[in-house]
């Protein structure tokens, strides 16, 4: 098992944040399938203010590159990502076009 932590910001608007959370209360079955088919076994998203923090646990052979290729060829995932980008905004340190930014672990107990 591998664990990854990622962050992204939301547009800082209470109504938009509520809408975003609403979409995540019950995601579309095709989106759920795309996540699990990629080898992601656990995905938790937390929010503080307009900052989101995602924890992913994956199978050992998980690859962000493979997941990206799978997503690019899945029209439902592309539709979902386009919709979510309406609510999300890149972190100040993100590269152009980058949404979720992989975080570096600096402590473990």
Secondary structure, 3 states (H helix, E strand, C coil): CEEEEEEEEECCCHHHHHHHHHHHHCCCHHHHHHHHHCCEEEEEEEEECCEEEEEEEECCCCCHHHHHHHHHCCHHHHHHHHHHHCCEECCCCCCCCCCCEECCCCCCC
